[in-house]
Amino acid sequence: MSKTYYDPADLRKFGAISDWNEELGTKFFDYYNSVFEEGKLTAREKSLIALAVSHTEQCPYCIDAYTKDALQRGITKEEMMEALHVGAAIKSGVTLVHGVQMMNKVNQLEM
C-alpha cells in the first residue's frame, strides 16, 4: 500500500483538536453535534448533504466518515451517487457563474 498525505487513521484523532484549546474545541463539537441532530431535516438527509459537501470540499476524512454514516443509515449507492452529482452540478455552476467576473473584466479592459 502506498503512503498518502492523508492518513485514514488520523480521522480517529479528530477529537484531539480540543487538546490544545479545550474551550474552542468543546464549542465546536457542541455546534457540530447539534447541527446533525434531527430537526426540519432528518439525520438521513443531513448525512447525504454532508457526503455531497465532503466531495465538493475534497476532504478524504469526511468522505470516509460520511460514506460509512450513509451506509449505516440505509442510504443506497444510487442515492449517494445522485447526491454527489447534485454537489458536482452546484460546484460546476459556481465555477461557470464566476466567468461573468472574467467577462466583466475583459469588457472593462477592452474599453
C-alpha positions as a Markdown table, in Angstrom:
| # | Residue | x | y | z |
|---|---|---|---|---|
| 1 | Met | 0.0 | 0.0 | 0.0 |
| 2 | Ser | 1.4 | 3.4 | -0.9 |
| 3 | Lys | 1.6 | 6.1 | 1.6 |
| 4 | Thr | -0.5 | 9.2 | 1.1 |
| 5 | Tyr | -0.6 | 12.6 | 2.6 |
| 6 | Tyr | -3.9 | 11.8 | 4.3 |
| 7 | Asp | -3.6 | 9.0 | 6.8 |
| 8 | Pro | -7.0 | 7.4 | 7.3 |
| 9 | Ala | -6.1 | 6.7 | 10.9 |
| 10 | Asp | -6.0 | 10.4 | 11.5 |
| 11 | Leu | -9.8 | 10.6 | 11.3 |
| 12 | Arg | -10.0 | 8.8 | 14.7 |
| 13 | Lys | -7.8 | 11.6 | 16.1 |
| 14 | Phe | -10.3 | 14.3 | 15.2 |
| 15 | Gly | -11.4 | 14.7 | 18.8 |
| 16 | Ala | -7.9 | 15.7 | 19.8 |
| 17 | Ile | -8.3 | 19.1 | 18.2 |
| 18 | Ser | -9.7 | 20.1 | 21.6 |
| 19 | Asp | -6.4 | 19.2 | 23.3 |
| 20 | Trp | -4.7 | 22.5 | 22.6 |
| 21 | Asn | -7.7 | 24.6 | 23.2 |
| 22 | Glu | -10.4 | 22.8 | 25.2 |
| 23 | Glu | -12.8 | 25.8 | 25.3 |
| 24 | Leu | -13.0 | 26.3 | 21.5 |
| 25 | Gly | -12.8 | 22.5 | 20.8 |
| 26 | Thr | -15.8 | 22.0 | 23.1 |
| 27 | Lys | -17.7 | 24.8 | 21.4 |
| 28 | Phe | -17.0 | 23.4 | 18.0 |
| 29 | Phe | -18.1 | 19.9 | 18.9 |
| 30 | Asp | -21.2 | 21.2 | 20.6 |
| 31 | Tyr | -22.1 | 23.1 | 17.5 |
| 32 | Tyr | -21.2 | 20.2 | 15.1 |
| 33 | Asn | -23.2 | 17.7 | 17.0 |
| 34 | Ser | -26.2 | 20.0 | 17.3 |
| 35 | Val | -26.2 | 20.5 | 13.5 |
| 36 | Phe | -26.6 | 16.8 | 12.9 |
| 37 | Glu | -29.5 | 16.3 | 15.4 |
| 38 | Glu | -32.9 | 15.7 | 13.9 |
| 39 | Gly | -34.6 | 18.9 | 13.0 |
| 40 | Lys | -36.6 | 20.0 | 10.0 |
| 41 | Leu | -34.2 | 17.7 | 8.1 |
| 42 | Thr | -33.8 | 14.1 | 9.0 |
| 43 | Ala | -30.4 | 12.7 | 10.1 |
| 44 | Arg | -30.5 | 10.7 | 6.8 |
| 45 | Glu | -31.0 | 13.9 | 4.7 |
| 46 | Lys | -28.2 | 15.6 | 6.6 |
| 47 | Ser | -25.9 | 12.6 | 6.0 |
| 48 | Leu | -26.5 | 12.9 | 2.2 |
| 49 | Ile | -25.8 | 16.6 | 2.3 |
| 50 | Ala | -22.6 | 16.0 | 4.3 |
| 51 | Leu | -21.5 | 13.4 | 1.9 |
| 52 | Ala | -22.0 | 15.7 | -1.1 |
| 53 | Val | -20.2 | 18.6 | 0.6 |
| 54 | Ser | -17.4 | 16.3 | 1.6 |
| 55 | His | -16.8 | 15.6 | -2.1 |
| 56 | Thr | -17.1 | 19.2 | -3.3 |
| 57 | Glu | -14.6 | 20.2 | -0.5 |
| 58 | Gln | -12.5 | 17.2 | -1.4 |
| 59 | Cys | -12.0 | 16.1 | 2.2 |
| 60 | Pro | -10.9 | 12.4 | 2.3 |
| 61 | Tyr | -11.6 | 12.2 | 6.0 |
| 62 | Cys | -15.1 | 13.4 | 5.6 |
| 63 | Ile | -15.7 | 11.3 | 2.5 |
| 64 | Asp | -14.7 | 8.2 | 4.5 |
| 65 | Ala | -16.8 | 9.2 | 7.6 |
| 66 | Tyr | -20.0 | 10.2 | 5.7 |
| 67 | Thr | -19.8 | 7.2 | 3.3 |
| 68 | Lys | -19.8 | 5.0 | 6.3 |
| 69 | Asp | -22.5 | 7.1 | 8.0 |
| 70 | Ala | -24.7 | 6.9 | 4.9 |
| 71 | Leu | -24.4 | 3.2 | 4.6 |
| 72 | Gln | -25.3 | 2.8 | 8.3 |
| 73 | Arg | -28.4 | 4.9 | 7.7 |
| 74 | Gly | -29.5 | 2.6 | 4.8 |
| 75 | Ile | -28.7 | 5.1 | 2.1 |
| 76 | Thr | -28.2 | 3.3 | -1.2 |
| 77 | Lys | -25.2 | 3.6 | -3.5 |
| 78 | Glu | -27.5 | 5.1 | -6.1 |
| 79 | Glu | -28.7 | 7.7 | -3.7 |
| 80 | Met | -25.2 | 8.5 | -2.7 |
| 81 | Met | -24.1 | 9.0 | -6.3 |
| 82 | Glu | -27.1 | 11.2 | -7.0 |
| 83 | Ala | -26.2 | 13.4 | -4.1 |
| 84 | Leu | -22.6 | 13.6 | -5.4 |
| 85 | His | -24.0 | 14.7 | -8.8 |
| 86 | Val | -26.0 | 17.4 | -7.1 |
| 87 | Gly | -22.9 | 18.7 | -5.4 |
| 88 | Ala | -20.9 | 18.4 | -8.7 |
| 89 | Ala | -23.5 | 20.4 | -10.6 |
| 90 | Ile | -23.5 | 23.2 | -8.0 |
| 91 | Lys | -19.7 | 23.3 | -7.9 |
| 92 | Ser | -19.7 | 23.4 | -11.8 |
| 93 | Gly | -22.3 | 26.2 | -11.7 |
| 94 | Val | -20.3 | 28.2 | -9.2 |
| 95 | Thr | -17.2 | 27.9 | -11.4 |
| 96 | Leu | -19.1 | 29.0 | -14.5 |
| 97 | Val | -21.0 | 31.8 | -12.9 |
| 98 | His | -17.7 | 33.3 | -11.9 |
| 99 | Gly | -17.0 | 33.5 | -15.6 |
| 100 | Val | -19.2 | 36.6 | -15.5 |
| 101 | Gln | -16.5 | 38.3 | -13.4 |
| 102 | Met | -13.9 | 37.4 | -16.2 |
| 103 | Met | -16.3 | 38.7 | -18.9 |
| 104 | Asn | -16.9 | 42.0 | -17.0 |
| 105 | Lys | -13.1 | 42.4 | -16.6 |
| 106 | Val | -12.4 | 41.8 | -20.3 |
| 107 | Asn | -15.2 | 44.2 | -21.3 |
| 108 | Gln | -13.7 | 46.8 | -18.9 |
| 109 | Leu | -10.2 | 46.4 | -20.2 |
| 110 | Glu | -11.2 | 46.5 | -23.8 |
| 111 | Met | -12.9 | 49.9 | -23.5 |
